[in-house]
């Protein structure tokens, strides 16, 4: 597999059995299983938590992290621990998670449906003040796989999932059959700008900054080199909506900005005071890459996340947030 330029991931479980009923990893087998994975040249372990109790999970997830590092092989470590503890403090200690895991599942499993994507995205953005500070290089919130390219999403909904996952700095795992994927879905998944935004080295998780009664929501993610990503998202299901605003209303307040539309690949220039209209399809998005003037810092208007003073330290087995 490595000879073909691919990485090898494996699924395991902190418990007597996996969620599918196969043998799991009990506390007395953690070191043996970790070394076995390294011997198999595994690159990533997704460690679920079925058939174990809270005490076993509290002991097992940190021990597996230590055991993986002890093998000497870089193995990305995905923990499902917080999903079994409700996803939020006080039961979930995100400081500890950032020290032992590279990514973690906080919430329920995704399904191949628009309702499932909305449910997951809503939970993450409603809890963004808690989840945002936990994310950073080598430690990522994981809202679960990209289901675009399967059967349950329209093209607009597929672009929406890609855009929202990129804004969230979410690990990008594809869940589809590459032999039958449509050209439209393939082009979304291979969109270089969307992937670049997702993998921005600053590792800041984006936020929802506006939630309109009209069903339009606006999301912002600060990026490296004084740039940012904006997403205009429509929850509507009836018809395209013409959303009127200006960059100054979105807290861009210094002169002119270069705009690049991620999915239409059209460039434009906008002054902060210029009123503009964005037409957003129902359940769809408009996604922009915004270049700020050299003297302006995006930090001045980004609220929450790591810009509020959270400490971010890299640790062993840091991995990029994209797996294609």
RODO-504429 format. One record per residue: x, y, z of N, C-alpha, C in turn. Coordinates in steps of 0.02 Angstrom, whole numbers, padded with zeros to 5 digits, always signed. Each point is the difference from the previous one (the first is absolute). Layout:
BEGIN
XYZXYZXYZ/...
This chain:
BEGIN
+00041-00060+00000-00041+00060+00000+00043+00063+00000/+00053+00000+00040+00044+00058+00001+00035+00010-00067/+00014-00055-00036+00031+00005-00065-00045+00035-00051/-00064+00001+00014-00048+00034-00044-00014+00071+00021/+00038+00024+00049-00009+00069+00023-00058+00009+00047/-00023-00055+00030-00058+00003+00045+00022-00010+00072/-00041+00024+00046+00010-00011+00071-00046-00055+00024/+00021-00035+00051-00040-00055+00027-00029+00019+00068/-00065+00001+00003-00034+00013+00063-00035-00063+00024/-00010-00006+00065-00033-00058+00028-00049+00022+00053/-00054-00037+00007-00052+00014+00050+00007-00047+00058/-00001+00027+00061+00002-00041+00060-00051+00025+00050/-00001-00030+00058-00050+00018+00050+00027-00010+00070/-00010+00050+00042+00018-00006+00071-00057-00036+00035/+00001-00066-00004-00053-00040+00029+00008-00073-00019/-00045-00041+00023+00005-00072-00013-00013-00016-00074/-00043+00041-00032-00017-00010-00070-00005+00068-00035/+00009+00000-00065-00014+00061-00039-00075+00009-00004/-00020+00058-00026-00072+00013-00006-00033-00049-00049/+00040-00029-00044-00025-00050-00047+00004-00071+00025/+00024-00009+00062+00002-00066+00030+00064-00039-00008/+00052+00032-00028+00065-00033-00007+00042+00009+00063/+00053-00038+00009+00041+00007+00060+00026+00071+00009/-00004+00025+00062+00025+00066+00016+00066-00004+00036/+00018+00055+00032+00062+00005+00039-00018+00011+00073/+00013-00049+00042-00011+00008+00071+00062+00030+00032/-00006+00022+00062+00055+00035+00033+00065-00040+00001/-00006-00066+00006+00060-00041+00004+00032-00014-00068/-00031+00024-00054+00026-00013-00068+00023+00064-00035/-00002+00056+00033+00014+00064-00033+00070+00001-00029/+00050-00016+00038+00070+00004-00024+00013-00051-00055/-00029-00059+00006+00008-00051-00052-00031+00023-00066/-00061+00027+00004-00034+00023-00061+00036+00060-00031/+00024+00046+00041+00036+00058-00027+00063-00023-00038/+00037-00045+00027+00060-00025-00034-00018-00038-00063/-00055-00037+00002-00022-00037-00059-00017+00049-00056/-00035+00054+00016-00017+00050-00051+00064+00030-00030/+00049+00013+00042+00064+00027-00025+00035-00050-00044/-00001-00064+00020+00031-00052-00041-00033-00006-00068/-00065+00013-00002-00037-00002-00063+00009+00064-00041/+00039+00047+00026+00013+00065-00032-00064+00040-00009/-00042-00003+00050-00061+00040+00001+00018+00074+00009/-00036+00044-00035+00013+00071+00004-00050+00037+00045/-00057-00031+00012-00050+00033+00041-00044-00052+00034/-00018+00014+00062-00046-00042+00038-00061+00041+00019/-00059-00024-00019-00062+00028+00025-00024-00046+00056/-00004+00028+00060-00012-00041+00060-00069+00017+00028/-00048-00045-00012-00069+00009+00021-00008-00019+00074/-00061+00001+00025-00009-00012+00072-00059-00044+00018/-00024-00041-00047-00055-00045+00015+00022-00054+00050/-00047-00024+00039+00011-00056+00047+00055+00015+00050/+00000+00061+00026+00044+00018+00056-00036+00051+00043/+00021+00005+00062-00031+00049+00045+00044+00061+00007/-00025+00050+00036+00035+00064+00006+00069-00009+00032/+00005-00043+00049+00064-00011+00034+00051-00031-00048/-00021-00049-00039+00045-00032-00048+00022+00049-00053/-00045+00043-00022+00018+00051-00050+00049+00050+00029/-00011+00021+00062+00044+00048+00032+00071-00026+00006/+00007-00065+00009+00066-00030+00004+00028-00018-00069/-00044-00025-00043+00023-00029-00062+00022+00049-00053/-00037+00055-00009+00019+00047-00053+00068+00032+00012/+00016+00024+00060+00068+00026+00011+00054-00055-00006/-00015-00059+00022+00049-00054-00005+00015-00019-00072/-00051+00000-00042+00012-00015-00071+00043+00054-00032/-00011+00062+00018+00042+00055-00026+00073-00012+00019/+00012-00015+00062+00068-00013+00023+00030-00061-00034/-00040-00052-00009+00024-00061-00032+00017+00011-00073/-00041+00039-00035+00014+00014-00071+00066+00039-00006/+00009+00051+00042+00062+00038-00003+00061-00042+00017/-00010-00049+00044+00056-00043+00021+00024-00045-00056/-00042-00011-00051+00021-00043-00056+00053+00033-00044/+00003+00067+00003+00047+00036-00042-00025+00014-00070/-00059-00025-00017-00029+00013-00065-00052+00056+00005/+00003+00051-00044-00051+00052+00000-00068-00030-00020/-00047-00001+00046-00066-00026-00013-00051+00051+00023/-00039+00028-00047-00053+00046+00019-00051-00035+00044/-00021+00035+00052-00043-00031+00051-00066+00037+00003/-00053-00034-00022-00068+00027+00002-00038-00031+00058/-00022+00041+00046-00034-00024+00060-00075+00014-00004/-00040-00049+00015-00073+00010+00004-00023+00014+00071/+00047+00006+00045-00015+00007+00071-00051+00055+00015/+00008+00063-00025-00048+00052+00020-00071-00014-00024/-00008-00036-00055-00067-00015-00024-00038-00044+00050/+00036-00039+00038-00031-00044+00050-00011+00036+00067/+00024+00062+00005-00008+00039+00061-00043+00062-00011/-00037+00001-00055-00045+00056-00013+00031+00057-00039/+00065-00002-00014+00032+00048-00043+00019+00067+00031/-00022+00013+00061+00011+00066+00029+00025-00005+00072/+00035+00052+00024+00018+00003+00071-00063+00002+00043/+00002-00020+00063+00061-00019+00037+00022-00072-00011/-00042-00041-00032+00020-00070-00009+00059-00007-00047/+00004+00044-00050+00053-00003-00049+00054+00051+00017/+00061-00022+00006+00057+00043+00014+00039+00011-00065/-00013+00056-00034+00032+00011-00065+00075+00015+00006/+00021+00025+00057+00072+00010+00010+00036-00067-00001/-00028-00049+00035+00030-00067+00001-00004-00032-00069/-00056+00008-00034-00007-00030-00067+00053+00026-00048/+00013+00066+00004+00051+00029-00043+00069-00026+00013/+00011-00027+00060+00066-00027+00017+00008-00072-00021/-00055-00037-00008+00007-00072-00014-00026-00020-00069/-00043+00041-00031-00031-00020-00064+00016+00051-00054/+00002-00022-00062+00008+00045-00057-00066+00026-00026/-00052-00038+00007-00067+00020-00017-00049-00041+00040/-00061+00025+00006-00048-00035+00042-00071+00012-00026/-00040-00052+00007-00071+00004-00016-00037+00025+00062/-00036+00056-00008-00036+00029+00056-00074-00018+00000/-00027-00019-00058-00072-00002-00008-00020-00064-00036/-00063-00006-00019-00025-00061-00030+00026-00014-00070/-00011-00061-00024+00022-00020-00066-00040+00036-00055/+00035+00018-00053-00033+00031-00056-00036-00052-00043/-00054+00021-00031-00037-00041-00047+00000+00033-00068/-00017-00037-00052+00000+00027-00067-00066+00038-00012/-00008+00055+00036-00061+00040-00007+00014+00072+00019/-00038+00046-00029+00008+00070+00014-00018+00016+00073/-00052-00032+00026-00020+00011+00069+00057-00017+00048/+00037-00053-00015+00056-00020+00043+00055+00052-00001/+00016+00027-00058+00051+00051-00005-00020+00063+00038/-00063+00021-00008-00024+00058+00037+00004-00011+00075/-00021-00058+00022+00001-00015+00072+00070+00004+00028/+00048-00028-00035+00070+00001+00023+00028+00071-00002/-00010+00035-00056+00026+00068-00005-00030+00045+00053/-00064-00007+00012-00033+00042+00051+00032-00012+00069/+00012-00063+00016+00030-00014+00066+00069+00031+00007/+00040-00005-00053+00068+00026+00004+00000+00076+00004/-00043+00034-00039+00001+00073+00002-00037+00028+00061/-00049-00035+00025-00032+00022+00062+00047-00006+00060/+00049-00044-00005+00049-00009+00053+00069+00025-00020/+00003+00047-00046+00065+00022-00027+00044+00034+00052/-00029+00032+00050+00040+00032+00051+00039-00050+00042/-00026-00061+00005+00033-00054+00037+00048-00039-00045/-00024-00016-00060+00038-00044-00044+00056+00036-00036/-00010+00063-00018+00051+00037-00037+00067+00003+00034/+00003+00018+00064+00065+00003+00034+00036-00067+00005/-00037-00055-00006+00032-00066+00005+00037-00019-00063/-00017+00030-00056+00029-00019-00065+00065+00038-00014/+00044-00032-00036+00062+00031-00020+00046-00053-00031/+00059+00020-00024+00044-00048-00032+00013-00062+00042/-00015-00058-00028+00010-00063+00034-00057-00021+00044/-00054+00039+00002-00058-00016+00043-00063+00030-00031/-00044-00043-00023-00056+00023-00040-00067-00028+00024/-00051+00043+00001-00068-00024+00007-00021-00035-00064/-00033-00056+00006-00018-00041-00058-00076-00008-00005/-00033+00037-00045-00073-00006-00008-00020-00061-00043/+00046-00043-00015-00011-00062-00037+00011+00010-00075/-00012-00051-00038+00023-00005-00069-00038+00045-00049/+00031+00013-00056-00034+00031-00057-00042-00053-00035/-00065+00011-00004-00043-00049-00034-00018+00023-00071/+00025+00058-00020-00012+00021-00069+00033-00049-00048/-00033-00014-00054+00024-00051-00046-00036-00066+00009/-00043-00004+00052-00041-00060+00009-00067+00011-00035/-00055-00005+00036-00065+00000-00033-00050+00049+00029/+00013+00028+00060-00051+00038+00035+00002+00075-00009/+00051+00027-00034+00007+00073-00004-00004+00025-00071/-00029+00059-00008+00002+00035-00064+00069+00031-00008/+00014+00030-00058+00064+00032-00011+00007+00061+00046/-00054+00038+00009+00004+00057+00046+00015-00023+00070/-00033-00052+00023+00012-00026+00067+00070-00029+00006/+00026-00028-00053+00068-00026+00000+00051+00057+00009/-00011+00054-00037+00044+00059+00009-00006+00028+00070/-00060-00003+00028-00010+00026+00068+00039-00041+00051/-00002-00066-00006+00038-00040+00048+00075+00014-00006/+00024+00003-00062+00072+00013-00010+00019+00068+00030/-00041+00051-00012+00015+00067+00024-00002+00004+00076/-00051-00029+00031-00007+00004+00072+00055-00040+00035/+00017-00058-00027+00054-00041+00029+00067+00037-00007/+00010+00035-00056+00062+00039-00008+00003+00057+00051/-00056+00034+00011-00003+00054+00048+00014-00026+00070/-00024-00061+00016+00010-00029+00066+00070-00028+00011/+00042+00002-00050+00066-00032+00004-00007-00074+00016/-00051-00031-00029-00016-00070+00014+00044-00047-00040/+00021-00056+00028+00034-00051-00040-00046-00021-00058/+00029-00006-00059-00040-00017-00060+00011-00073-00018/-00048-00041+00019+00000-00071-00018-00057-00012-00049/+00017-00026-00058-00052-00015-00049-00034-00066+00017/-00065-00002-00012-00039-00061+00011-00042-00013-00062/+00033-00027-00051-00036-00014-00063+00040-00050-00041/-00031-00023-00053+00031-00048-00045+00034+00037-00057/+00067+00001+00000+00037+00038-00050-00011-00027-00071/-00025-00061-00006-00011-00029-00066-00063+00029-00033/-00046+00025+00040-00064+00022-00027-00016+00073+00016/+00045+00036+00033-00014+00068+00019-00011+00044-00061/-00047+00047+00004-00015+00043-00057+00056+00051-00010/+00004+00027-00060+00051+00050-00014-00012+00063+00041/-00065+00017+00012-00015+00059+00039+00024-00006+00072/-00014-00058+00030+00023-00011+00069+00076-00003+00003/+00031-00030-00050+00073-00003-00002+00031+00070-00003/-00029+00044-00039+00027+00067-00006-00005+00038+00065/-00053-00012+00038-00007+00032+00066+00053-00026+00048/+00008-00065+00002+00048-00031+00046+00072+00018-00018/+00013+00014-00063+00068+00016-00022+00011+00075-00008/-00047+00041+00024+00007+00072-00006+00061+00023+00041/+00051+00023-00034+00063+00014+00033-00005+00058+00049/-00041+00050-00016-00007+00056+00046-00037-00019+00063/-00052-00041-00007-00037-00022+00059+00044-00042+00045/+00041-00044-00031+00046-00041+00039+00053+00043+00033/+00025+00050-00036+00050+00045+00028-00026+00038+00061/-00063+00022-00005-00031+00034+00057-00005-00048+00059/-00023-00061-00014-00006-00050+00052+00066-00013+00036/+00055-00002-00039+00065-00018+00027+00043+00060+00021/-00030+00058+00006+00039+00059+00017+00043-00013+00062/+00064+00016-00003+00046-00019+00054-00014+00034+00067/-00037+00056+00000-00017+00030+00065-00045-00045+00041/-00040-00040-00034-00041-00049+00035-00057+00029+00041/-00023+00060-00017-00054+00032+00038-00067-00027-00025/-00041-00023+00045-00067-00023-00019-00045+00060-00011/-00036+00002-00056-00043+00056-00017-00063+00002+00043/-00037+00055-00009-00059+00012+00042-00059+00023-00043/-00059-00011+00026-00060+00032-00028-00004+00070+00031/-00001+00051-00043-00001+00069+00025-00068+00033-00008/-00042-00026-00044-00066+00028-00011-00050-00056-00011/-00058+00006+00032-00056-00047-00010-00063+00042-00010/-00022+00005-00063-00056+00043-00018-00066-00037+00006/-00054+00038+00013-00067-00029+00001-00021-00026-00068/+00032+00026-00052-00015-00021-00069+00024-00070-00015/+00041-00029+00044+00029-00066-00012+00070+00003-00028/+00027+00060-00007+00069+00008-00024+00046+00004+00061/+00057-00036-00005+00051+00002+00052+00067+00017-00032/+00042+00034+00037+00066+00020-00025+00053-00027+00048/+00052-00029-00030+00054-00031+00038+00066+00031-00021/+00045+00006+00048+00066+00030-00012+00054-00044+00028/+00054-00007-00038+00060-00034+00026+00061+00041-00018/+00037+00027+00050+00063+00034-00014+00052-00050-00025/+00040+00022-00048+00051-00043-00030+00068+00034+00003/+00050-00037-00022+00068+00027+00000+00007+00058-00049/+00054+00037+00007+00018+00055-00045-00054+00053-00004/-00034+00012+00056-00049+00053+00005-00058-00009-00049/-00020-00062-00010-00057-00015-00043-00054-00034+00042/-00057-00013-00032-00055-00033+00037-00045-00034-00050/-00045-00042+00027-00051-00032-00041-00068+00020+00028/-00046+00016-00046-00069+00017+00017-00046-00050-00033/-00051-00022+00035-00051-00044-00029-00068+00030+00014/-00039+00010-00053-00070+00019+00005-00040-00064-00012/-00040-00019+00049-00035-00064-00002-00075+00011+00007/-00039-00036-00040-00073+00006+00003-00031-00064+00028/-00039+00008+00054-00038-00055+00027-00067-00008-00036/-00015+00046-00044-00065+00000-00034-00006-00060-00047/-00062-00019-00014-00012-00056-00045-00046+00020-00057/-00015+00066-00007-00049+00020-00050+00031+00024-00065/+00042+00051+00003+00028+00030-00060+00063+00038+00018/+00040+00020-00051+00059+00039+00015-00018+00064+00038/+00044+00020+00046-00013+00059+00040+00055+00051-00013/-00022+00062-00012+00046+00055-00013+00016+00035+00066/+00059-00014+00025+00020+00027+00065+00041+00063-00010/-00023+00054+00030+00032+00065-00007+00040+00018+00062/+00062+00019-00009+00042+00020+00056+00059+00040-00026/+00048+00012+00042+00063+00032-00020+00056-00030+00042/+00061+00007-00023+00056-00027+00038+00006+00035+00068/-00017+00064+00002+00005+00035+00064-00048-00029+00051/-00058-00024-00022-00047-00032+00046+00026-00068+00025/+00048-00027-00036+00032-00062+00020+00066+00013+00035/+00011+00064+00019+00059+00022+00038+00064+00004-00040/-00006+00003-00066+00058+00017-00043-00003+00076-00009/+00047+00037+00025-00009+00072+00005+00059+00042-00026/+00042-00029-00042+00057+00039-00024+00007-00006-00075/-00031+00046-00036+00012+00006-00072-00030-00054-00043/+00038-00020-00052-00023-00047-00050+00028-00070+00014/-00038-00049-00024+00019-00070+00011-00004-00039-00065/+00047-00045-00009-00003-00046-00057-00042-00060+00021/-00047-00018-00042-00045-00056+00013+00009-00052-00054/+00002-00064+00020+00002-00054-00048-00054-00050+00019/-00048-00011-00046-00054-00048+00013+00027-00071-00010/-00004-00040+00052+00031-00066+00001-00030-00047-00052/-00066+00002-00009-00032-00049-00044-00013+00026-00071/-00007+00065-00009-00007+00026-00069+00067+00021-00028/+00050+00007+00043+00068+00020-00018+00002+00070-00032/-00045+00043+00023-00002+00069-00025+00032+00048+00050/+00047+00042-00022+00029+00050+00044-00040+00065-00003/+00006+00041+00052-00032+00065+00001+00034+00044+00052/-00016+00064-00001+00024+00047+00050-00060+00032+00034/+00004+00009+00065-00054+00032+00038+00029+00049+00050/-00030+00059+00005+00016+00045+00054-00040-00018+00062/+00027+00015+00057-00035-00019+00061-00069+00032+00006/-00009+00059-00029-00063+00036+00006-00051-00017-00054/+00021-00038-00050-00044-00015-00056-00053-00051+00019/-00063+00017-00012-00054-00048+00010-00002-00047-00059/-00003-00065+00013-00003-00049-00053-00054-00051+00016/-00018-00039-00051-00051-00051+00007+00031-00067-00019/-00008-00050+00043+00022-00068-00014-00061-00043-00009/-00005-00034-00057-00056-00045-00013+00021-00070+00022/-00035-00026+00051+00017-00065+00028-00057-00049-00014/+00017-00056-00033-00050-00050-00015-00027-00033+00064/-00061-00026-00002-00026-00035+00059+00045-00058+00019/+00015-00006+00063+00046-00049+00030+00070+00005-00030/+00015+00057-00029+00065+00009-00033+00043+00052+00034/+00059+00011-00030+00048+00048+00028+00030+00043-00056/+00025+00057+00021+00049+00039-00038+00061+00004+00045/+00058-00019-00026+00061-00003+00040+00053+00046-00030/+00026+00045+00040+00049+00049-00023+00066-00008+00037/+00054+00012-00038+00066+00009+00029+00014+00075-00003/+00014+00030+00057+00006+00073+00006+00071+00018+00018/+00030+00044-00041+00067+00025+00014-00006+00069+00030/+00026+00008+00060-00006+00063+00036+00057+00047-00018/-00010+00066+00008+00055+00047-00010+00057-00017+00047/+00060+00015-00022+00060-00021+00036+00003+00026+00072/-00028+00059+00012+00007+00030+00067-00056-00022+00048/-00049-00036-00024-00055-00019+00044+00011-00070+00027/-00015-00010+00062+00005-00066+00031-00070-00028+00010/-00011-00061-00024-00064-00033+00010-00013-00016+00073/+00052+00001+00040-00009-00016+00071-00046+00051+00035/-00004+00060-00026-00038+00051+00035-00074-00014+00001/-00024-00042-00046-00072-00012+00001-00018-00074+00007/+00048-00042+00012-00015-00071+00011-00013-00011+00073/-00059-00020+00018-00019-00009+00070+00001-00074+00017/+00033-00017+00055+00000-00069+00022+00058-00039-00029/-00004-00066+00007+00053-00043-00026+00066+00015+00033/+00054-00017-00034+00065+00005+00031+00023+00072+00008/-00033+00047-00035+00021+00070+00007-00021+00029+00068/-00036-00038+00040-00020+00023+00066+00051-00019+00054/+00057-00025-00021+00053-00013+00048+00012-00072+00018/-00033-00046-00036+00011-00070+00014+00071-00020-00020/+00027-00049+00034+00068-00023-00013-00002-00058-00049/+00041+00002-00050+00003-00052-00051+00071-00026-00006/+00010-00062+00018+00066-00031-00005-00005-00061-00046/+00044-00004-00048+00003-00060-00041+00024-00058+00042/-00019-00061-00020+00024-00058+00035+00012-00055-00051/+00024-00056+00023+00018-00054-00045-00059-00022-00042/+00016-00023-00060-00050-00029-00046-00049+00051-00027/+00020+00064-00003-00044+00049-00031-00011-00019-00073/-00061+00008-00024-00017-00019-00068-00037+00055-00034/+00003+00005-00066-00039+00050-00035-00073-00018+00001/-00045+00049-00004-00071-00014+00008-00034-00020-00064/+00034-00035-00044-00033-00022-00062+00025-00070-00018/-00047-00043-00016+00016-00068-00021-00043-00016-00061/+00031+00000-00059-00037-00011-00062+00012-00070-00028/
